[in-house]
Amino acid sequence: MNAITGNDGVERRAALLATAAEVFAARGYNATTVRRIADDAGLLAGSLYYHFDSKESMLDEILSAFLDELWAGYGTVLAAGLGPRETIEALVTQSFRQIDRHGPAVAIYQKESRHLSAQPRFAYLADTRLKFENAWLRTLERGVAERAFRADLDVRLVYRFVRDTVWVAASWYRPGGVHSPEEIARQYLSMVLEGITPRT
């Protein structure tokens, strides 16, 4: 039997990835079986293999799609020539947009990336983590140098605080809620930036 092709096949594949992402996020990658994903998708376990050769391939596609989109957004921000504060604001806003679009993938990345990155197929996760850290640290360091942020800041601590404060939202945020990603970002930024900008 041939794999489903055409638009129906693309849509079915996307739906299966969405189901897999939710199961991986809720149960953990190692504890999740192909049978469990198939059950949640309303399929026989063998039917998943018409679309994916393994649960590892499913996870790789889920994480790659999230990270590709995240870095497309980050790249636009970092290339825009904004001031340090405006760059931080835009990065935080982009982060919440990704939580809105890829919540389960964000949760998986948060929980699983460190041990997954030891596997050759997922070595790119360690590179992504370093790239992410460098982008934020350079922006914070520039902000201190330009006096947009307080001179006494430990930028690495600030980075960790902002990173954890923003991305942990994937554990509670639900798309379509009372607040848009942009509104949540604005509220978070008002709390964070008042603490790092110079006192007058």
Secondary structure, DSSP 8 states (H G I E B T S, - for coil): -----HHHHHHHHHHHHHHHHHHHHHH-TTT--HHHHHHHHTS-GGGGGGT-S-HHHHHHHHHHHHHHHHHHHHHHHHTTT--HHHHHHHHHHHHHHHHHHHHHHHHHHHHHHHHHTTSGGGTHHHHHHHHHHHHHHHHHHHHHHTTSS-TT--HHHHHHHHHHHHHGGGGT--TTSSS-HHHHHHHHHHHHHHHHS---
